[in-house]
Amino acid sequence: MTSDVAPVRLESGPFERFRQGFPALKRKTYLSVCDKMILHDDVRAAVDRFMDHLAVASANRADHELMVVSSRQKFAQLMNIDASTVAAVRNVSDGVNTIAWAMPMARADNVVVCVDAEHPNNIYPWLRLKRRGNEVRLVGHMPDGSLDIDAMIDAIDDRTRIVTCASVTFAPGHRTDLVKLGEGCRKKGAFLLVDGVQSAGVLAHDLSDLPVDGFATSTSKGLLGLYGYGFLYVSPNWIDRLEPAYLSRPAVAMTTDDHSVMGGLDYAYQPDSRRFEVGSYNLAGACAADASLDLLLGLGIEEIESRVLELSTALNEGIAALGLTPAVPASGPQQSHIVTVGALDAGGHGFSTDPKIAPLSKQLAEAQVIHTIRRGQLRFAVHAYNTMNDVETVLDFIRQS
Ligand SMILES: Cc1ncc(COP(=O)(O)O)c(C=O)c1O
C-alpha cells in the first residue's frame, strides 16, 4: 500500500543535538536563514550571562572585551585565516564601507559591481563613491540571475581598485566562482571584496587559499549570532596599504589594551585588522557570536556544508519533480543552501506576481513553514539544523497545492 505522507525520518547524533537547542524549531519549519538567524539556547545563555554581569556591575569592560578577542579567533578558525586579519564590525555595510573609504583611490579610479545581483547594502556604498569622483562600473547579471563573472572581469582595467560580489546572492542564491573572479582581479591588482553574509557559517570557505582580499559579514544569518555584530577579514598583504577612514582608540597601536587610555599625539595604526575597528564594541553581539561559533566549529564547517547541500539538492530536485522550476542548479559549483522558485523579478521584495507563487507562499506561511519572497521568487534556505523532514514538509505542500 502506498501513502502520500512521507515517513518521518528520525535522526540522532550531533546535528540532532544541535537542532534540539532551537526553541523555534519546536513550533516552526524554519527555512529562512537567508533572511535571519534563529536563536540557539547556548547563544541566548551567553548573552544572558553578559546581561547578568551588567545588572550587578560584576565585570569591567576589558573583561567583556575578551569575548571580542575570542569571537575573532573563532571566526578566523572557521575561515582558516589568522585572527590578526579579522576586525570586529557591525554588519556587512560597515565592512563594505570600511574598505570603500580605506582604499587609496584617485578621482578617475573605478570599482566594479554587479548591480542587479547584489543586496542594496553592497550597492549604495559604491554609488556614494561617485560623489567623490570615482567611476562605478555597473555590470549586469546572467539571464538566470547569477553573476556574469566574464563581464565583471572584462570591466576590470588598470584603474580598477575594487571588485565586489556576494559569495552567494540573496536571490536567486547562486554561489559565486570566487576563484575565477579573484584571479581576474589579481591580474590587474584589484581588491576583491566579498559580501559573505549569505554563506558564512553555512558553506565552507578557506580564505587563506582563495584569491579573496576582503570578506565582510554580519552574524545575523548563518553565523547564528545577533544583529549589529560582524566580521571583516582583510588579507595580510592589504592591511598596511589601507588607511582607515575613521579613527578612535581601538585602532591605535598601544602597549595597553585598555581602550580608555590616551596614548601619544603621534600615533600609529594597529599593525593588524584592528585598525579598522571603531569605538566600543557590541559586546552582546560578541558574546552571542562566541557561543554560536563554538556550535558551528563543534559540528565542523565541512560537515555543515555537506549536510546543507544534501538537503538543498533534495528540496531542489523534489520541487522540480513536482513541475516547478528551481532557479539555482541542484548540484555543481553554483549550488548553495538557498533554493528559489518562480520567475525572476516577477514581483519584488516580499511579493510575487507569479500566479503559482503567491498562493503557495500564503499556504506555507499559514502552516508555519517560514520562508521569504525575494525578487518575486519563493525562497527557502537550509542550515545544519534542518532535516529531510523539513524538505518533505515543503514538498507535501507543493504536492497538495
Ligand atoms: C547579500 C546580503 N548582503 C547584505 C545584507 C545585509 O547587510 P547588513 O549586514 O549591512 O545589514 C543582506 C541581508 O539580507 C544580504 O542578503
The ligand as a Gaussian input file, in Angstrom:
#p B3LYP/6-31G(d) Opt

LIG

0 1
 C       23.776000      39.511000       0.451000
 C       23.402000      40.422000       1.585000
 N       24.221000      41.426000       1.918000
 C       23.957000      42.250000       2.952000
 C       22.810000      42.096000       3.706000
 C       22.523000      42.990000       4.869000
 O       23.540000      43.909000       5.101000
 P       23.839000      44.444000       6.570000
 O       24.507000      43.360000       7.321000
 O       24.696000      45.617000       6.355000
 O       22.531000      44.826000       7.176000
 C       21.913000      41.075000       3.388000
 C       20.661000      40.906000       4.171000
 O       19.711000      40.331000       3.789000
 C       22.233000      40.219000       2.306000
 O       21.415000      39.217000       1.968000

